[in-house]
């Protein structure tokens, strides 16, 4: 009875080219996704050169473009004709 048991490894076919391509493509996709997630989580410090040119703007400078943008969107009202 002990001689009837077969302990040899099962026969597994070799993976085809397309299976290998799919396998490594999935690995590359997973690595790319991890890099993208890490890019969102880990903050990147801004360089010193980019931070210098930005100057604080006064409140008046920031209000003027908003007012100009609002008035540009509105149509001018028609003047009422005088009745004679």
C-alpha positions in Angstrom: 0.0 0.0 0.0 2.9 2.4 0.7 4.3 1.7 -2.7 1.1 2.9 -4.4 1.5 6.6 -3.2 3.1 8.9 -5.8 5.0 11.8 -4.2 6.4 13.3 -7.4 5.6 17.0 -8.1 2.6 17.6 -10.3 3.2 18.4 -13.9 2.8 22.1 -14.5 3.1 23.4 -18.1 5.6 26.1 -18.8 4.0 29.6 -19.0 3.5 30.9 -22.5 4.8 34.2 -23.9 1.5 35.9 -23.4 1.2 34.7 -19.8 4.6 36.0 -19.0 3.8 39.3 -20.7 0.6 39.6 -18.7 2.4 38.7 -15.5 5.2 41.3 -15.9 2.9 43.9 -17.2 0.8 43.6 -14.1 3.9 43.9 -11.9 4.9 47.1 -13.8 1.4 48.5 -13.4 1.4 47.8 -9.7 4.8 49.5 -9.3 3.5 52.5 -11.3 0.5 52.8 -9.1 2.6 52.7 -6.0 4.8 55.5 -7.3 1.7 57.6 -8.1 0.3 57.1 -4.6 3.6 58.0 -3.0 3.8 61.1 -5.2 0.5 62.3 -3.7 1.3 61.4 -0.1 4.9 62.6 0.1 5.2 66.4 -0.3 7.9 67.7 -2.5 9.6 70.9 -1.2 9.5 73.8 -3.6 12.8 75.1 -4.8 14.1 78.4 -3.4 14.1 80.1 -6.9 10.4 79.6 -7.4 9.5 81.0 -4.0 11.3 84.4 -4.3 9.5 86.0 -7.3 6.1 85.7 -5.6 5.3 89.0 -3.9 2.4 89.5 -1.5 -0.4 91.4 -3.2 -2.4 94.1 -1.6 -6.1 93.7 -1.1 -6.9 96.4 -3.7 -5.0 94.6 -6.4 -6.8 91.4 -5.8 -10.2 93.1 -5.7 -9.9 95.0 -9.0 -9.7 91.9 -11.3 -12.7 90.3 -9.6 -14.7 93.5 -10.0 -13.6 93.7 -13.7 -14.5 90.1 -14.3 -18.0 90.5 -12.8 -18.8 93.6 -14.8 -17.5 92.0 -18.0 -20.0 89.2 -17.6 -23.0 91.5 -17.1 -24.8 93.0 -20.1 -25.2 96.8 -20.0 -28.8 97.7 -19.2 -30.9 99.4 -21.8 -31.8 102.9 -21.1 -35.5 103.6 -20.7 -36.9 105.8 -23.4 -38.4 109.1 -22.2 -42.1 109.4 -22.9 -43.1 112.7 -24.4 
